[in-house]
Amino acid sequence: MRQTRQERAPAPPPSPTDDELDRYILTRYALLGIDVSVLPESDPDAPMDRERLLRNARMILRQDVVAADFEIDPQFNLPMPFPAPSTAWTEEGGR
């Protein structure tokens, strides 16, 4: 029996848990030289605390995954801030 391409495609990995994302986020901050341990763990009166920092970072990472899954239409014409020089000699340039 012959398998089709769709049947052989690997299954997508499971979504990361909050703990896994937290480890990733804290590692990224550490690699950038940002010490988040100076922030309070959870303080509603503080401008930022670790709980809110991690929650916001997880939300951004999850939104990036959704945005990266967007399928681009190959027929879509992107607007150009400056028209191509050849439009001066075509019907498009005479508008």
C-alpha angles and dihedrals in degrees: 000000000000120000121219124225091255093057092051095049111114118247115254114258117258117267112267118254123241090256092053091049091047091054090049093048094047090048091051092049091048091050089052090051095248114143107207092175088085089067119089114255095237122349120152090197095055119092088235135001132184094256093056093040092055094041091053093045092050090050091051092048092050091048090051090056091053091047092048090055091061112122114225117220107233089209093057113118110217115218112248121216089211122030119235113267091243092066088080088070098041136072090261091064094054096065 
